[in-house]
Amino acid sequence: MPEQTFININTQQWLEVEHFPGTQILPLAEPVAEGYIHRLRMLPGTVIPIHFHPCDEYVYVLDGTIETGGRECKKGTFWFTPAKTKNGPHKAITSVELLTIRLGAMGTFEEC
């Protein structure tokens, strides 16, 4: 019989995201093949440029303020981006922490 899995995020290591200085990621789970549930931290002024994913993506702002697609999103904001849809740019207005659920592979990241 399968068992529940528990992760103490306070003891997990945040990983630097090489392509985007000022960002760190904390992997939590892989809900589907190549899918991802993770926390993402961004320092103020950090920008992730416009890009596309081949799958649906869900994002919840845990803390701080981020601008995405020309809209300011504060703590408590949730957004959904369908597969193959313009995503971003994401600009951290303050230090920001996000919870992201991506239902498939990252795909090729394309700056626009």
Secondary structure, DSSP 8 states (H G I E B T S, - for coil): --------GGGS--EE-TTSTTEEEEEEE-SSTT-EEEEEEE-TT-EE--B--SS-EEEEEEESEEEETTEEEETT-EEEE-TT--B--EEESSSEEEEEEE-S--------
